[in-house]
């Protein structure tokens, strides 16, 4: 049974001025191209901008860290002619209107959950080598108009990540519940079989039709991260993936390391993608 929880878009934003909303630690128009995508699990906040014909990059945040942790990296990629998408997940850090009673995999598979028909289809085509059908990703956006907001043309603001995290607990009633549900029911442990199948593609052992076939996985760790330990996680990855298919980088910082290292990571990604057919990057800050 689902519990209805109002998001700040409903419980807070209508009752404050536009100036007050813009000055919040996590403003509703934080990034360019923002919109709310309705699903049966609640509204999902999506930000998408950059050249329409650019290669597409999708960012997925962790169980508490908001998507703004990637904002500077995303803008650097846009400046390099990529098109980017960042979205606020339903559960972790999500601006929920409907909280599912328990986490289940269909939340990731339901057609109505697709943040952008074209972006999802293109990304699935790029990574898996197959293209989902149009009806499977249809989104009736005309039936769900987006509230009028003024969005910046580019990311030109620096955010306080500690304030962002605190804002979620103070103003988003669904955040704590969503976090608990994700930790309790999410696929956080005993996923070796799933990762082994992915690593076999990277290692060139299966699915030669996939762009991931016989390619390299780039992983970043924060050298002071006390939640995800780089050395231990690296050892776990090497149990599934040969070392010659893995590139590991350690950068200064803790669990939110992507933000203070945005410039380096952006430059690394552009260089890495320019020299590899496969374009897959995992900041292990996300893999909790």
Secondary structure by P-SEA (a helix, b strand, c coil): cbbbbbcccccccccccaaaaaacccccccccbbbbbbccccbbbbbbccccccbbbbbbbccccccccaaaaaaaaaaabbbbbbbbccccccccccccccccccccccccccccaaaaaaaaaaaccccccccccccccccccccbbbbbccccccccaaaaaaaaaacccaaaaaaaaaaaccccccaaaaaaaaaaaaacccccccccccbbbbbbbccccccccaaaaaaaaaaccccccbbbbbbcccccccccaaaaaaaaaaaaaaaccbbbbbcccccc
